[in-house]
Amino acid sequence: MRVLGVDPGLTRCGVGVVEGVAGRPLTMIGVGVVRTPTDADLGHRLVAVEQGIERWLDEHRPEFVAVERVFSQHNVRTVMGTAQASAVAMLCAARRGIPVALHTPSEVKAAVTGSGRADKAQVGAMVTRLLRLSAPPRPADAADALALAICHIWRAPAQNRLQQAVALHTAQAPKGRTA
């Protein structure tokens, strides 16, 4: 399974591609950051994020895209930019028919470090270890994108089985009852 992880942001949008399957060593295919100038207007910044993600999709041909689920923060301006960059990533994937999975920050941290409250340094250290890298990817947005991809690879099989079970249960339920 090849997954493009996207840590959305308007100034720095982390991107990372990981390949592998749950239970086996994973391989980093690529990692980087799509940057936009802070003084550019919003429309141009969103176009720059789109173009950057499209380049990553063209070059790496992922089977899935894992995006950090936007959660409420105290700074509304920051959360809006994150949500807009997240939407661009989802749009780029959907346009190509690539399935998108959303993972919360605590879900990603728990999957990679064992603790949903891990800090950025702990996530970076575990990403470095899991992917057998010589140093943590910089900036932290890049490491977070790799962590998203790792999380998806490890959690997708269980999520798929759960979705299949729900679909089967729903299909077998008598008419008028879905539970």
Secondary structure as GFF3:
##gff-version 3
##sequence-region A 1 179
A	DSSP	beta_strand	2	7	.	.	.	ID=ss1
A	DSSP	beta_strand	12	19	.	.	.	ID=ss2
A	DSSP	beta_strand	27	35	.	.	.	ID=ss3
A	DSSP	alpha_helix	42	60	.	.	.	ID=ss4
A	DSSP	beta_strand	64	68	.	.	.	ID=ss5
A	DSSP	alpha_helix	76	95	.	.	.	ID=ss6
A	DSSP	beta_strand	100	103	.	.	.	ID=ss7
A	DSSP	alpha_helix	105	113	.	.	.	ID=ss8
A	DSSP	alpha_helix	120	130	.	.	.	ID=ss9
A	DSSP	alpha_helix	140	172	.	.	.	ID=ss10
###
